[in-house]
Amino acid sequence: MDYNATPLAASGSAVGGIVPFLIGVIVVGGLIFAVYWGRRQRAQEPAPPRPEEQPTLPESGPVREVRERREPTEVPENDGLTPHDLSGSSHRAADQEPQTWDDNGSSFGSGGPGRT
């Protein structure tokens, strides 16, 4: 009989059980630290607003959506022009009629058979 293999097998199984246990302890310790640190950070944040500090509707009621056509502003040709030198990017169009599509202008969405 070979008696020398028995102590080696026992020590290998002991290490095989201790290492995962230690890794588990380290992971659990890290999670506990993360919760502790997160609670400390949360305690330093300002409190949520009280009901009287919440925003309210204007007296005229809710603001409605405004639809209007915009036209781009022409950019002048200038080598030394910076974005701060430009005015707004668009202005209100004089003609506020909604844009209509030309039936013969595009084949996109032409109503073809699609996937067959």
N, C-alpha and C positions, 0 to 999 in steps of 0.2 A: 504494500500500500504506500501511497505517496502522501505523507503528512504535511509536506511543505506547501501544497496548493491550498489547503484549507485556510490558513491565516491570510493569504493574499486575497482569496475570494471574499472573506469576511470584511477586510479593510476596504475593498473596492465597493461593496454594497453600502458600507457605512458612509463613504464619501459620496456615493450616488444618492443617498438620502439627505445628507447634510447640506450639500451645495444647493439643491433646489429650495430647501427650507430657508437658507440664508438669503438667497435671491428673493424669495417671497417676503422675508422680513424687510429687506431693503426697499422693495416696491411698496409695501404697505407703509413703511416709514416715510417714503417720498410722497405718497398720497396724503397722509396725515399732515405733513408739512405744507403741501399745496393748499389744503383746505384752511389751515391756520393762517397762511400768508394771504389767501384770498379774502378771508373774513377781516383781517387787519386792513387790507386795501379798501374793502367795502365800507368799513367804519369811518375811513377818512374822507369818503365822498360826501357831497352835500345831500341833505335829506330831500326826498321828493316834494314837489310843491303841494301846499295845502289846497283844499277845494276852492277857497276864495282867491288863490293865486293863479288858478287855471285860466286860460284864455276864454273869452266869451264872444258871442256873436255881436256884430255891430247893431246899433239900434235900427238901422234900415233893413236888417235881415241878412240872410246869407248872400255872399257875393256870387254873381252869376258869371258864366263863361262868356268871354267876348271873342267873337270870330271876326277876323278882318284879314284882308290880303295885304301882304307886305312886299315891297320892292327893294332889291338890293341897292346899296349906295355904291356909286362908282368909286374905285380907288385910284387916286391920281398917280401918275408915273413920277416917282421921285426917289432918288437913291438914298437920301438921308432921312426918309420917312420912318418913323417908329410907330408901333401900335398905339402909343399914347397920343399921337398926333391925329389919329382918326376919330371921327365922330361915331355915332351909333352904327351898327352894321346894316340896318335897314330902316325904311320909313314907310309910312302908311300910303298905300296906293290910292290914287285919285279915283279910279274906277273900282268900286267895291262889289261888282257883279261876280258871282262865283264862276270859277273857271269851268268851261265845258270841254269835253273831250271830242276830238274829231273821230268819227267812226272809222274812217279809212286811214288814220294816221299811224296805227301801230298794230302789230300782230300779237303782242303780248296779251294774254287773256282773251284770245279771239273766240273762245267757245268751241275749240276743236274736240275731237272724240276723247282726248285724254288717254288714260291707261286702258289698253284693250287686252 
